[in-house]
Amino acid sequence: MNSSINPLPNGKHPTNRELQLMRLGYAEYQPRLMSIKKNNPERYAAVMDGRKRFYQHGWACPTCGNSERYTRNLACAYCAGQRIPLCFKIIEGVGSVYTPLSEERSAEYQARRQELMYQRDLRSRIRKLGEIRCGWWVFRDGDFLGQNLAGVAVAISLHEPDSFTVRNLRKQDPAFNTIWEHVHDALRLNPEAIYEPE
């Protein structure tokens, strides 16, 4: 992974894997870990110890009054534990089945599951694609690495590309346009779909 790209922007909850990478000292996760250490020392201690839950002094859940929280997303551990049996039913011979509390929550859950499955599939396809070179551009681990029109080294993420830079490079740099289209074609993605920053 390219360490110049922040894989965990503020506001996004880390996955269990990302918490593990923080604990192992991966450079790209250290700014977030230091932020956690500064703002929530108890959560930082839980991350470093590998605990899934921790008690946060001075905080109480507005619903139940407990102070035990999940390390990953700061949800109240007691409330989440009460919700799980309501949402998931064990069926003999089948396993657990999700039963929504409401249609709106069901749609949200299904959207999250769909996005998670899509991201896993895309990561697998990127891994199988390997490294691709075209001129002075390289595609590796989901990043296009090369030089922009000013000769400055850049890394353009396949997941969150800068639309302005991509449009200009595609118009003016044939090597970039070729590798951009080849990667998108190989991964079955639309090369024209670039999301504008909000």
N, C-alpha and C positions, 0 to 999 in steps of 0.2 A: 504494500500500500504506500502511496506517496505521502510522506509525512508533512508536506507543505499544505495539504488539504485537511481541514478539520472534519473528521468523520462524525463528530458528535457536537453539533452546535448547541448553544444554550437553549433551554426550553425543550429539548428532545430527551426523553428518558433513555438511559443506557440499557442495552440488553444484558442478560447474564454474562454472555461472552465478552461484551465490552467492559463490564466490571472486572472480569478476570484479566483482560489485557491491561487495564489501568493498574491492577495490583502487580502485574508482572513488569511494569515499567515501560511499556511501549510509549515512545516519545509523542506520538500524535494524540494520545489520551491524557497526557500529563497536565495540560492547561485546565481541563475539566476537573481532574483529580485535585489540583491545587485549589480550584474554586470551591469544591466540596469541602476540602480541609478548612478553608478560611470561613465559609458560611455555615457549616454544619459539622463540627468536629466529631459528634457521635456517629453520624453517617459515615464519615471518613474512616473511623476506627472499624466500623462494620465491614466496609469495603475491603480494607487491608487485612481483616481477619477472615474474610470469605463468608461472613454470616449473611443469611437471607433476610433476617429481621433485626431490628434494634429498638431500644427505648429512647425516645427523644424527650429530654427533660424540658419543661416549659411549654410543651405542646400537648393538646388534648383533642381528640377527634370530636368534632361538633355533634356527631350523631350518637356515639356511645360513650365518649369520655375517656377511652383508653389512650395510652401514649406509645404503644408498640406499633412500629411502621415497617413496611417492606423497604429494604435497602435500595432495590432497583427503581421503584416508581413512587416511593413515599406514601403509598396507600395505607390506610389503617388496616393492620393485620387482622384485628377482630372482625371488622365489618366485611372484609374480603372473605374471611373464613365462613361467615354466615351466608354470604351470597353464593358461594360455590355449590352447596347442596341444592339450592333453589334452581340453579341454572343447568346443572349437569346431573343426569339420572343414569344409574348403572342398570343396564339391561343384561340379563343372564345370557351368555354366549355371544354377545355383541360388543360389550364394553360400555364406555360412557357416551351419552348422547346429549347434545346441547338442546335445552328447551328454553326458549326466550321468555323473559319476564314481560316483554312488550314487543310489538312489531318493530318499533323504532330501534330498540336495542338489538333486536335480531338482525336488522339490516346493517347496523353498525358493526356487529360481530362478524357477519358474513363478509362485509367489505374489508375488514382487517385481515380475515383469513385469506381472502382472495389476493390481497396485496402481498401478504407474507409468502404465499405460494408462488406468486409471480416473481418476487425478488429472489427467492431460492432458485427458481428455474433460470432466471437471467444470470445469476452468479455462476451456476453450473455451466451455462452456455459460454460465458466469458472465459471460464477456466479451460474449457475444452478448446476454445479458439486459440489460446496461447498468445505468443508475441507475434505481431505483424509489423513489417517495415515497408515504408513507401517513401522514397527520397530521404529527406532528413526527419521524417515523422515516424514515430514508433507508437503502436497501441499495445499497452501492457497493463494488466490488472484493472481494466476499466478506465484507464487514462490515456489520452492522446498526448504524447510528449514530443516537443519540437520547439521551433522558434516562430514567433509571430512576425508580422511584416516589418517591424522595427528591429528585428534581430535579437529580441529578448527571449530567453528560454521560458516556455510556458507549459503548464499542465492543464489540460482541459478534460474535465470529468465527463464520462459518458452519461452519468446519472443526473448531474446538474450543470450542464454547459452554460457558459456565458453566451447568450444568443447574439449579442452584437459582435463579439469576437468571431464566433463560428460563421456568421453570415459573411463577414468581411474576408475571412480566410478562404471560405468556399468559393467566393467570387474571384479572388486574386491569387490564390495559391493552388495550382493544379494537383500537387502532391497531397496536400491536405484534403482537398475535395475527393480525390480518389480513395484515400484511406478511410475517410469519413463514410463514404457511400459503401465501400466494401465491408466495413465492420457492421454497419447497420443492416446491410443485406444478409450477411452471415448470421447475425443475431435475430433476424426477422423483425427489425424495428423500422419505423418510418424515418428516413433521414431528414425529412422536412419538419418533423415535429420537434420544435424547440420551444420550451416554455419560457415566456417572458418573465423577468423578475418582477415581483410585486412592489 
